[in-house]
């Protein structure tokens, strides 16, 4: 389940083991993820480094069920999966994130 807290200057997304904080005041994003029980070192980057946020849809190889991820693309070429949700929920998550960082369309 994805939880988004938003103020005019800051947005925090929490989904499973991922926390993404977008901070307009400092112009930075902080990505914190866990691997099993261990927290990985937080990754910080400029909001300007985000070049796209989109929904990526796949089909589960075992069950054949559709899987929808919200993914963050950075100018460095890195892609980070933020959430795994139902199609409608993933679309709404992406819409909020894109709106916050000022990406059109």
N, CA, C and O of each residue as an XYZ file, in Angstrom:
420
protein
N       0.831     -1.175      0.000
C       0.000      0.000      0.000
C       0.878      1.240      0.000
O       1.859      1.322      0.740
N       0.517      2.199     -0.833
C       1.282      3.425     -0.967
C       0.637      4.528     -0.142
O      -0.580      4.713     -0.156
N       1.490      5.259      0.578
C       1.019      6.386      1.383
C       1.802      7.617      0.931
O       3.032      7.606      0.914
N       1.083      8.673      0.569
C       1.722      9.914      0.128
C       1.286     11.050      1.035
O       0.094     11.282      1.236
N       2.275     11.759      1.583
C       2.034     12.968      2.364
C       2.583     14.126      1.547
O       3.730     14.094      1.101
N       1.756     15.155      1.354
C       2.164     16.265      0.501
C       1.847     17.604      1.137
O       0.742     17.831      1.630
N       2.839     18.490      1.117
C       2.670     19.888      1.462
C       3.141     20.670      0.234
O       3.673     20.063     -0.695
N       2.969     21.977      0.196
C       3.438     22.721     -0.983
C       4.940     22.596     -1.242
O       5.371     22.733     -2.387
N       5.748     22.339     -0.211
C       7.211     22.298     -0.360
C       7.816     20.895     -0.295
O       8.977     20.704     -0.659
N       7.026     19.899      0.173
C       7.607     18.568      0.367
C       6.566     17.488      0.096
O       5.398     17.618      0.462
N       7.022     16.414     -0.556
C       6.181     15.246     -0.784
C       6.954     14.025     -0.310
O       8.128     13.854     -0.640
N       6.285     13.175      0.469
C       6.898     11.933      0.929
C       6.023     10.773      0.504
O       4.834     10.726      0.820
N       6.624      9.836     -0.216
C       5.959      8.616     -0.648
C       6.533      7.462      0.161
O       7.750      7.295      0.245
N       5.644      6.662      0.757
C       6.067      5.468      1.482
C       5.318      4.289      0.889
O       4.088      4.265      0.867
N       6.074      3.310      0.410
C       5.485      2.120     -0.197
C       6.377      0.931      0.117
O       7.493      0.828     -0.394
N       5.883      0.037      0.957
C       6.682     -1.137      1.320
C       8.001     -0.726      1.936
O       8.031     -0.040      2.957
N       9.093     -1.145      1.313
C      10.427     -0.859      1.846
C      11.046      0.396      1.230
O      12.241      0.642      1.400
N      10.251      1.187      0.522
C      10.757      2.381     -0.158
C      10.148      3.645      0.436
O       8.938      3.731      0.645
N      11.011      4.625      0.704
C      10.561      5.966      1.085
C      11.267      6.953      0.168
O      12.495      6.968      0.076
N      10.475      7.779     -0.510
C      11.004      8.816     -1.386
C      10.523     10.154     -0.865
O       9.323     10.364     -0.688
N      11.460     11.064     -0.619
C      11.123     12.412     -0.174
C      11.583     13.397     -1.243
O      12.757     13.429     -1.612
N      10.650     14.193     -1.731
C      10.945     15.248     -2.697
C      10.805     16.576     -1.968
O       9.736     16.892     -1.446
N      11.884     17.354     -1.932
C      11.929     18.580     -1.145
C      12.240     19.771     -2.050
O      13.375     19.938     -2.495
N      11.229     20.598     -2.319
C      11.416     21.761     -3.190
C      12.284     22.828     -2.530
O      13.027     23.532     -3.214
N      12.196     22.953     -1.215
C      12.969     23.975     -0.511
C      14.461     23.800     -0.751
O      15.177     24.778     -0.966
N      14.928     22.562     -0.714
C      16.352     22.277     -0.907
C      16.651     21.768     -2.316
O      17.814     21.560     -2.661
N      15.608     21.565     -3.139
C      15.796     21.121     -4.514
C      16.381     19.727     -4.628
O      17.122     19.427     -5.565
N      16.040     18.870     -3.659
C      16.642     17.532     -3.689
C      15.608     16.445     -3.428
O      14.527     16.689     -2.891
N      15.982     15.252     -3.826
C      15.195     14.056     -3.570
C      16.053     13.123     -2.737
O      17.265     13.036     -2.932
N      15.413     12.422     -1.804
C      16.106     11.428     -0.993
C      15.348     10.118     -1.124
O      14.148     10.053     -0.857
N      16.056      9.080     -1.536
C      15.472      7.760     -1.723
C      16.070      6.810     -0.693
O      17.283      6.604     -0.655
N      15.214      6.237      0.135
C      15.644      5.269      1.150
C      14.942      3.950      0.863
O      13.719      3.910      0.726
N      15.718      2.866      0.773
C      15.143      1.553      0.535
C      15.760      0.544      1.495
O      16.899      0.694      1.938
N      14.977     -0.492      1.803
C      15.466     -1.593      2.631
C      15.686     -2.805      1.748
O      14.982     -3.009      0.759
N      16.662     -3.597      2.114
C      16.908     -4.873      1.471
C      16.787     -5.914      2.568
O      17.661     -6.025      3.428
N      15.704     -6.674      2.538
C      15.354     -7.596      3.612
C      15.179     -6.791      4.902
O      14.226     -6.019      5.009
N      16.064     -6.948      5.875
C      15.936     -6.219      7.140
C      16.881     -5.033      7.248
O      16.843     -4.296      8.234
N      17.742     -4.841      6.228
C      18.765     -3.807      6.302
C      18.398     -2.614      5.443
O      17.957     -2.754      4.303
N      18.591     -1.436      6.020
C      18.390     -0.216      5.251
C      19.621      0.026      4.389
O      20.753     -0.023      4.868
N      19.381      0.285      3.120
C      20.467      0.673      2.237
C      20.806      2.134      2.511
O      19.983      2.875      3.048
N      21.995      2.541      2.147
C      22.402      3.929      2.319
C      21.467      4.819      1.505
O      21.218      4.537      0.333
N      20.940      5.902      2.113
C      20.052      6.801      1.363
C      20.761      7.384      0.142
O      21.959      7.663      0.181
N      20.021      7.559     -0.919
C      20.542      8.153     -2.145
C      19.909      9.532     -2.279
O      18.686      9.668     -2.250
N      20.747     10.548     -2.425
C      20.253     11.909     -2.615
C      20.643     12.385     -4.000
O      21.740     12.104     -4.485
N      19.724     13.114     -4.636
C      20.001     13.681     -5.945
C      19.101     14.896     -6.131
O      18.096     15.053     -5.438
N      19.475     15.742     -7.067
C      18.718     16.968     -7.330
C      17.375     16.640     -7.977
O      17.274     15.702     -8.768
N      16.346     17.413     -7.638
C      15.044     17.232     -8.284
C      15.179     17.394     -9.796
O      14.457     16.747    -10.555
N      16.098     18.252    -10.238
C      16.316     18.464    -11.671
C      16.869     17.222    -12.366
O      16.819     17.132    -13.593
N      17.397     16.263    -11.600
C      17.914     15.027    -12.183
C      16.794     14.069    -12.590
O      17.034     13.106    -13.319
N      15.566     14.333    -12.120
C      14.435     13.476    -12.472
C      13.956     13.877    -13.856
O      13.505     15.005    -14.058
N      14.052     12.949    -14.823
C      13.599     13.309    -16.164
C      12.274     12.651    -16.536
O      11.671     13.014    -17.546
N      11.808     11.685    -15.733
C      10.489     11.105    -15.982
C      10.049     10.285    -14.773
O      10.867      9.752    -14.023
N       8.752     10.203    -14.611
C       8.122      9.308    -13.645
C       6.967      8.691    -14.415
O       6.130      9.404    -14.967
N       6.920      7.368    -14.450
C       5.941      6.707    -15.318
C       5.455      5.406    -14.700
O       5.988      4.928    -13.699
N       4.423      4.846    -15.329
C       3.923      3.525    -14.961
C       4.531      2.522    -15.935
O       4.467      2.698    -17.151
N       5.116      1.475    -15.380
C       5.646      0.378    -16.189
C       4.793     -0.840    -15.877
O       4.648     -1.225    -14.717
N       4.236     -1.439    -16.905
C       3.369     -2.596    -16.714
C       4.042     -3.847    -17.264
O       4.657     -3.822    -18.331
N       3.917     -4.934    -16.521
C       4.470     -6.230    -16.899
C       3.418     -7.297    -16.652
O       2.357     -7.031    -16.088
N       3.732     -8.491    -17.079
C       2.901     -9.652    -16.782
C       3.736    -10.600    -15.930
O       4.856    -10.949    -16.302
N       3.195    -11.015    -14.791
C       3.879    -11.963    -13.919
C       4.078    -13.277    -14.671
O       3.129    -13.838    -15.218
N       5.305    -13.755    -14.692
C       5.632    -14.966    -15.432
C       4.963    -16.219    -14.908
O       4.679    -17.131    -15.684
N       4.706    -16.287    -13.623
C       4.103    -17.488    -13.044
C       2.583    -17.486    -13.128
O       1.973    -18.476    -13.533
N       1.982    -16.374    -12.746
C       0.520    -16.348    -12.677
C      -0.145    -15.754    -13.915
O      -1.326    -15.998    -14.161
N       0.604    -14.981    -14.692
C       0.023    -14.302    -15.837
C      -0.726    -13.038    -15.457
O      -1.353    -12.410    -16.310
N      -0.670    -12.655    -14.180
C      -1.375    -11.465    -13.700
C      -0.615    -10.196    -14.108
O       0.616    -10.191    -14.136
N      -1.343     -9.135    -14.419
C      -0.672     -7.861    -14.723
C      -0.071     -7.253    -13.457
O      -0.653     -7.327    -12.375
N       1.101     -6.652    -13.619
C       1.803     -5.981    -12.522
C       2.103     -4.564    -12.989
O       2.588     -4.363    -14.103
N       1.817     -3.583    -12.141
C       2.017     -2.172    -12.503
C       2.945     -1.529    -11.473
O       2.696     -1.584    -10.269
N       4.012     -0.923    -11.969
C       4.995     -0.261    -11.113
C       5.027      1.225    -11.448
O       4.926      1.602    -12.616
N       5.167      2.065    -10.432
C       5.535      3.448    -10.700
C       7.059      3.477    -10.629
O       7.660      2.987     -9.673
N       7.669      4.057    -11.649
C       9.130      4.081    -11.737
C       9.624      5.505    -11.925
O       8.984      6.320    -12.589
N      10.776      5.789    -11.327
C      11.413      7.090    -11.412
C      12.643      6.952    -12.296
O      13.503      6.108    -12.045
N      12.725      7.785    -13.334
C      13.867      7.800    -14.255
C      14.721      9.023    -13.946
O      14.213     10.133    -13.785
N      16.046      8.792    -13.867
C      16.965      9.915    -13.646
C      17.797     10.149    -14.895
O      17.982      9.247    -15.713
N      18.292     11.359    -15.028
C      19.101     11.724    -16.203
C      20.360     10.864    -16.322
O      20.925     10.750    -17.410
N      20.799     10.268    -15.235
C      21.974      9.404    -15.252
C      21.675      8.062    -15.918
O      22.588      7.283    -16.191
N      20.385      7.794    -16.180
C      19.991      6.517    -16.769
C      19.474      5.532    -15.740
O      18.974      4.465    -16.097
N      19.589      5.880    -14.464
C      19.098      4.987    -13.415
C      17.578      4.991    -13.381
O      16.941      6.030    -13.552
N      17.010      3.818    -13.160
C      15.569      3.660    -13.030
C      15.308      2.991    -11.690
O      15.923      1.976    -11.364
N      14.397      3.561    -10.917
C      14.056      3.023     -9.601
C      12.575      2.698     -9.550
O      11.732      3.547     -9.841
N      12.261      1.458     -9.175
C      10.864      1.076     -8.958
C      10.457      1.621     -7.600
O      11.092      1.328     -6.587
N       9.386      2.421     -7.586
C       8.914      3.021     -6.342
C       7.779      2.218     -5.720
O       7.774      1.982     -4.512
N       6.809      1.794     -6.544
C       5.630      1.099     -6.025
C       5.234     -0.040     -6.954
O       5.611     -0.070     -8.125
N       4.480     -0.960     -6.414
C       3.792     -1.987     -7.189
C       2.341     -1.909     -6.754
O       2.019     -2.168     -5.595
N       1.453     -1.548     -7.696
C       0.067     -1.266     -7.347
C      -0.871     -1.741     -8.455
O      -0.433     -2.202     -9.509
N      -2.147     -1.617     -8.193
C      -3.148     -1.805     -9.232
C      -2.964     -0.687    -10.258
O      -2.436      0.375     -9.927
N      -3.392     -0.914    -11.489
C      -3.178      0.047    -12.575
C      -3.686      1.449    -12.217
O      -2.967      2.431    -12.406
N      -4.899      1.549    -11.710
C      -5.491      2.853    -11.375
C      -4.681      3.559    -10.289
O      -4.442      4.764    -10.371
N      -4.259      2.804     -9.268
C      -3.482      3.387     -8.173
C      -2.097      3.837     -8.645
O      -1.617      4.899     -8.248
N      -1.459      3.027     -9.492
C      -0.143      3.403    -10.030
C      -0.257      4.669    -10.867
O       0.612      5.537    -10.790
N      -1.315      4.789    -11.666
C      -1.538      6.003    -12.454
C      -1.687      7.220    -11.552
O      -1.131      8.279    -11.844
N      -2.431      7.080    -10.461
C      -2.651      8.193     -9.538
C      -1.346      8.579     -8.829
O      -1.059      9.764     -8.662
N      -0.566      7.591     -8.417
C       0.731      7.861     -7.781
C       1.629      8.639     -8.726
O       2.225      9.643     -8.337
N       1.727      8.180     -9.961
C       2.580      8.839    -10.951
C       2.086     10.258    -11.219
O       2.893     11.179    -11.340
N       0.792     10.441    -11.311
C       0.219     11.767    -11.550
C       0.613     12.744    -10.434
O       0.998     13.880    -10.709
N       0.516     12.298     -9.174
C       0.889     13.159     -8.040
C       2.370     13.509     -8.071
O       2.738     14.671     -7.900
N       3.228     12.500     -8.289
C       4.675     12.734     -8.307
C       5.060     13.652     -9.460
O       5.830     14.593     -9.270
N       4.537     13.391    -10.645
C       4.847     14.228    -11.814
C       4.395     15.670    -11.579
O       5.124     16.610    -11.896
N       3.212     15.840    -11.033
C       2.705     17.171    -10.748
C       3.589     17.923     -9.766
O       3.838     19.117     -9.934
N       4.062     17.222     -8.740
C       4.876     17.852     -7.712
C       6.205     18.345     -8.279
O       6.645     19.446     -7.950
N       6.847     17.543     -9.125
C       8.152     17.934     -9.662
C       8.042     18.756    -10.952
O       9.053     19.198    -11.499
N       6.805     18.958    -11.436
C       6.614     19.833    -12.582
C       6.814     19.180    -13.938
O       7.113     19.868    -14.914
N       6.656     17.871    -14.016
C       6.739     17.189    -15.308
C       5.372     17.262    -15.988
O       4.351     16.997    -15.354
N       5.347     17.608    -17.234
C       4.096     17.762    -17.976
C       3.642     16.429    -18.556
O       4.441     15.518    -18.774
N       2.336     16.341    -18.799
C       1.739     15.202    -19.513
C       1.556     14.065    -18.661
O       1.066     13.030    -19.111
